[in-house]
C-alpha cells in the first residue's frame, strides 16, 4: 500500500471501535451539541442497517433521516426496499411521483417513524478523505444492510 493512502487508513479501525464503544442513543434523542463532521451508524435490534457521514453537525444530519423534509435518505432506502420501487431518474418513480402515491407515502412515513426509534452511534472525523473511508469501513465491517455504494 502506498504511504499516502496508508496514512489515511491507519486510524480506521480505532475510529470504528470508538464509534462502537459509544453507548447507543435513540435517534430522536441525539443531543444538539454533537461534533461537526463525522460518521454515524443506525442499528435496530443490534443489527447494523445504515452508515452515513456528514461535514455538518452530526445531530442535525441524523435528524434529517426522519425529519419533515421530503429528502430523508435512509427513509427512502427503507421505503423503496419495502415497496420494491427502485431509484429512477425519470418522472415515473421520482421522489415527487412516489410521494403522490398513497401506498408509498404511508410506507415512507412509517420508515421515518421507525428511524426515530432506532439506535445510532457516531464518531467525529473532520477530514473529508478519512471520513469517506471511515463510512465505507463502518458499513462493511458492521455489515450495514442498506449501504451499497452504487453509483447512480
N, C-alpha and C positions, 0 to 999 in steps of 0.2 A: 504494500500500500504506500502511496506517495505521502511524504511528510505533511504536506499542506492539508490533505484530507484526513490523515491520521490525527492531526491536532483537533480538527472539527469533531471527530468521532470519539476521542479519548474519554470524554466525560458522559457519554450517552447512558451507559448502564448506571452510573452513580446518580444521574438526574432522574432516570426512570425509577430507581429504588427510592429516592426522596419523594417522588410523586406517590408511589405505592405505600410509603410509610405514613403519609398524611391520613389521618382518620377520615373516612368518607363523610361527606356532608350532603344532606338532601339539597338538590339543585336549587330549589326556590329559597333555601336558607343561606346560600353563599353570601358571605359578608360583602359589603360595598367597598371595604378598604383592601381589596386584593391587589397583588402586584400588577404592574404594567408589563405586558408581554409574557407569554409562556404557553405551556401545553396543558391540556386538560383531558380527562378520561371519564366518560359516563359508564356506569355499571348498573346492573339490575340483578338482584339475587346473586351477587358476587360473580356475575358474568359480564365481561367487558363487551361493550356494544359500539362505542364510538370515541375516537380520539380526535381532537382538534387543536388548533393553535390560533393565537392572536397576537397582534402587536399592541393592542389596546388593553384596558383593564380586564383581567380575566373574568371578574364577576359580571361585567357588562356583556361580554361575549357569551358566557354561559347562559345568561338570561335571554339572549337573542334566540336561543333554540326553542324557547317556549313562550315568547312574548306575543304581543298583539300584532306585530309586523307580519305580513304575508310571506316573509323571507326567512323562515325558521328552518335552516338547512337540515338538521338532524330529524326534525319532524317530517320534512319532505321525504327523507330516505325511508323512515318508518312507514309513512302512509303509502308511498309507492310500493314498498315491499309487501305491505298487507293487501293492497288492491291489485297488484300486478301491473300497474301503469309504469312504463319506463320513461326515462327522461327523453324529451324531444325538443327540437328547436323549430318546430312547426306550430302553427296556430292551434291545431288539434293536439291536445296533450300538453300544451303550455301550462304554466302555473295559473294564468288567468282562466284558461279553459277548465282546468281541473277544479279550481275553486268555485266555478259556476255549477259544478255537478254536485248535487246534494250527497250522493253516495260517497264521493271522495272527500268532500268538505267535512263530513262527520268523522271520518277516519283520521283526517289531518288534525282536527281539533282534539280528538281523543289522544293522538300521539303527543301533542303539546302538553296535555294534562298528565300523561304518563311520564314524560321527561321531567316535569316539575318535581315528581316524587322519586326520581332516580337518584342514585348516589353519584357524586362527582368528586374527583380529586384533581389537583392542579399543582404545577411547579413553575416557578419563574424561570424564564430564559429570554433574554432580550435580543441576543444576536440572531438575526434572521436565518442564517445558514444553519446554525446549531438547532434553532427552533424547528426548522423544516425537517431536519434529520431526526430530531427527537420525536416529532409527531409520527413519523414513519416507524421509528424504533418502537415507540409505545404501542402503536396499532399492531405491529407484527408480533412483538413479544407478549402482549396481553391477549392476542387473538381477537381483537375488536372486530366484531362481525360486520359492521356497517362501514368499514373503510376499505375501499378497493383501489384507490389511486388511479382509476381510469381517466383518460383524457376525454374531453367532450368537444 
